[in-house]
């Protein structure tokens, strides 16, 4: 899950998608808070297959939800996914004093 999350965030086009989803354009053909795949194509200047690829990775990472509407898909930010991402980053920032990464075993004279 962590690798998929960081992979999803590592692409400039996907970051732009997340920015668009956080502030959807007013002229979209969907409900408030969502953006249609057709609108993403125009906003990003990318082809439909490329947009679909980026969206699939964002959905798989849990950052975006997808709702099918006829032949189109509406996308929205997934608050739970962002909360998990924040927890992961917070956990990486906090040292775990109960687990030592480097322990010295004096009985065997081996550094682990």
Number of C-alpha atoms within 10 A of each C-alpha: 12 12 9 14 21 12 14 23 18 11 12 10 17 20 15 15 24 20 12 18 20 14 13 21 16 10 8 16 14 17 10 12 16 23 27 22 22 16 17 25 16 11 13 14 12 13 12 13 10 13 19 16 11 17 24 16 18 27 19 15 22 21 23 22 20 19 12 10 10 6 6 11 18 20 24 21 23 16 13 12 18 16 12 16 19 12 12 14 12 11 11 10 9 8 10 10 7 6 8 10 8 8 10 11 10 8 6 7 8 9 9 9
